[in-house]
């Protein structure tokens, strides 16, 4: 008779109990915070048109 040998293989990732998911969620939260804190004001300032208004306007109708 032949004996059957069963090798059980345990990955090291199975023992971390979701710490990779936790680190990923923290990194995602940091990226979203930076996007909202710095990105949105930058987009708002880029969307406003730059209008230059002269300090004096000549409204004299009798110009020569």
C-alpha positions as CSV (number, residue, x, y, z in Angstrom):
1,X,0.0,0.0,0.0
2,X,1.0,3.5,-0.7
3,X,1.0,6.1,2.0
4,X,-0.4,9.5,1.1
5,X,1.5,12.5,2.4
6,X,-0.5,15.7,2.7
7,X,1.5,19.0,3.0
8,X,-0.4,21.9,4.4
9,X,0.9,25.2,3.2
10,X,0.2,28.3,5.2
11,X,0.8,31.7,3.7
12,X,2.2,34.4,5.8
13,X,-0.5,36.7,4.6
14,X,-3.2,34.6,6.3
15,X,-1.7,35.4,9.7
16,X,-1.9,39.2,9.4
17,X,-5.7,39.3,10.0
18,X,-6.5,42.1,7.6
19,X,-3.8,44.6,8.5
20,X,-3.1,45.2,4.7
21,X,-6.8,46.2,4.3
22,X,-6.5,48.6,7.3
23,X,-3.3,50.2,5.9
24,X,-5.0,50.5,2.5
25,X,-8.0,52.2,4.0
26,X,-5.8,54.6,5.9
27,X,-3.8,55.5,2.8
28,X,-7.1,56.0,0.9
29,X,-8.4,58.4,3.6
30,X,-5.1,60.4,3.5
31,X,-5.2,60.7,-0.3
32,X,-8.9,61.8,-0.2
33,X,-8.1,64.4,2.5
34,X,-5.2,65.8,0.5
35,X,-7.4,65.9,-2.6
36,X,-10.2,67.8,-0.8
37,X,-8.0,70.1,1.2
38,X,-5.6,71.1,-1.6
39,X,-7.2,70.0,-4.8
40,X,-10.6,71.6,-4.6
41,X,-9.4,75.2,-3.7
42,X,-7.0,74.9,-6.6
43,X,-9.7,74.0,-9.0
44,X,-12.0,76.8,-7.7
45,X,-9.3,79.4,-8.2
46,X,-8.5,78.1,-11.7
47,X,-12.2,78.2,-12.7
48,X,-12.8,81.9,-11.8
49,X,-12.1,84.3,-14.7
50,X,-9.4,87.0,-14.3
51,X,-11.0,90.4,-15.0
52,X,-8.9,93.6,-15.0
53,X,-10.9,96.8,-14.4
54,X,-9.2,100.1,-15.1
55,X,-8.9,102.6,-12.2
56,X,-10.2,105.5,-14.3
57,X,-12.8,105.6,-17.1
58,X,-13.2,108.6,-19.4
59,X,-16.9,109.3,-19.9
60,X,-16.5,112.7,-21.5
61,X,-18.9,113.0,-24.4
62,X,-17.2,116.1,-25.9
63,X,-13.9,114.6,-26.7
64,X,-11.7,116.4,-29.3
